[in-house]
């Protein structure tokens, strides 16, 4: 089993920055992929970005590319998502998740473990 805990959300203004963290514990593997998803009220959960633990390859949704950056700390078993130039449309609960396939994938069904989420609110 793997446990994931997100943190770092909060209330910010348009143009501000936040850094989200996701700490993994339990049985983890360097071949996993860590994904970030978000869900706004009344909307479906959508893919934001992901990173391969081994090698650090990343992929981002077009809506955040150039503004968000995902990185990892191997020793701390932690993945970060730096969010810059935040917009009101970024307001959502943000979730981290693990895909044991180790592939860069946007598909929710391929992610096996999920955190509890952290709220990000961006005011105009």
C-alpha positions as CSV (number, residue, x, y, z in Angstrom):
1,X,0.0,0.0,0.0
2,X,1.0,3.6,-0.7
3,X,-0.1,6.6,1.2
4,X,0.0,10.1,-0.3
5,X,-0.4,13.4,1.5
6,X,-0.7,16.7,-0.3
7,X,-0.1,20.1,1.3
8,X,0.6,23.7,0.3
9,X,-2.7,24.9,-0.9
10,X,-4.3,28.2,0.2
11,X,-6.0,31.4,-0.8
12,X,-4.0,33.6,-3.1
13,X,-4.6,36.4,-5.6
14,X,-4.3,36.4,-9.4
15,X,-0.7,36.3,-10.4
16,X,0.6,34.8,-7.1
17,X,2.4,31.6,-6.7
18,X,2.1,28.4,-4.6
19,X,4.1,25.3,-4.2
20,X,2.2,22.1,-3.6
21,X,3.9,19.1,-2.0
22,X,3.0,15.4,-2.1
23,X,4.7,13.0,0.3
24,X,4.6,9.3,-0.5
25,X,5.0,6.6,2.1
26,X,4.6,2.8,2.2
27,X,5.6,0.6,-0.6
28,X,6.9,2.8,-3.3
29,X,9.0,2.2,-6.4
30,X,11.4,4.3,-8.4
31,X,9.5,3.2,-11.5
32,X,6.2,4.9,-10.6
33,X,4.7,7.9,-12.2
34,X,3.4,10.7,-10.0
35,X,0.5,12.6,-11.4
36,X,-1.3,15.8,-10.4
37,X,-5.0,16.3,-11.0
38,X,-7.5,18.9,-10.0
39,X,-11.2,19.2,-9.6
40,X,-13.3,22.3,-9.4
41,X,-16.9,22.4,-8.1
42,X,-19.3,21.0,-10.6
43,X,-16.5,19.8,-12.9
44,X,-14.8,16.5,-13.6
45,X,-11.4,15.8,-12.2
46,X,-8.9,16.8,-14.8
47,X,-5.2,16.0,-15.5
48,X,-2.7,18.7,-14.7
49,X,0.7,17.1,-15.1
50,X,2.9,14.1,-14.2
51,X,6.5,13.1,-13.7
52,X,8.3,9.8,-14.0
53,X,10.1,9.1,-10.8
54,X,13.0,7.5,-12.7
55,X,14.5,10.0,-15.0
56,X,12.2,12.9,-14.2
57,X,10.4,13.2,-17.5
58,X,7.4,15.4,-17.3
59,X,4.2,16.1,-19.2
60,X,1.7,19.0,-18.6
61,X,-1.8,19.9,-19.7
62,X,-1.9,22.8,-22.1
63,X,-3.7,24.9,-19.6
64,X,-0.8,25.0,-17.2
65,X,2.2,24.4,-19.4
66,X,4.8,27.2,-18.9
67,X,3.2,28.2,-15.5
68,X,3.4,25.0,-13.5
69,X,6.6,22.9,-12.9
70,X,6.7,19.5,-11.3
71,X,9.8,18.3,-9.6
72,X,10.9,15.5,-7.2
73,X,13.1,15.0,-4.2
74,X,14.2,11.4,-4.2
75,X,15.5,11.3,-0.7
76,X,12.3,12.8,0.8
77,X,10.0,10.7,-1.4
78,X,8.3,14.0,-2.3
79,X,6.9,15.5,-5.5
80,X,6.4,19.2,-5.8
81,X,4.3,21.3,-8.1
82,X,5.4,24.9,-8.4
83,X,2.4,27.0,-9.6
84,X,3.2,30.5,-10.9
85,X,1.0,33.2,-12.5
86,X,-2.1,31.7,-10.9
87,X,-5.5,32.5,-12.4
88,X,-9.0,32.2,-11.0
89,X,-9.6,29.2,-13.3
90,X,-6.9,27.3,-11.4
91,X,-9.2,27.2,-8.4
92,X,-9.7,23.6,-7.5
93,X,-8.9,20.8,-5.1
94,X,-5.5,19.4,-6.2
95,X,-4.8,15.7,-5.9
96,X,-1.6,13.8,-6.3
97,X,-1.7,10.2,-7.5
98,X,0.6,7.3,-8.4
99,X,0.5,5.2,-11.6
100,X,2.3,2.0,-11.0
101,X,2.7,1.5,-14.8
102,X,5.5,4.1,-14.7
103,X,4.2,5.7,-17.9
104,X,3.5,9.4,-18.5
105,X,-0.3,9.1,-18.7
106,X,-3.2,11.5,-18.4
107,X,-5.7,8.8,-17.8
108,X,-7.3,8.6,-14.3
109,X,-7.9,4.9,-14.6
110,X,-4.1,4.3,-14.7
111,X,-3.5,5.9,-11.4
112,X,-3.7,3.5,-8.5
113,X,-3.2,5.6,-5.4
114,X,-4.6,9.0,-4.5
115,X,-4.1,11.6,-1.8
116,X,-6.8,13.4,0.0
117,X,-6.4,16.7,-1.9
118,X,-5.5,20.2,-1.0
119,X,-7.6,23.3,-1.8
120,X,-6.2,26.1,-4.0
121,X,-8.3,29.2,-4.3
122,X,-7.3,32.1,-6.6
123,X,-9.2,35.3,-6.3
124,X,-9.5,37.8,-9.1
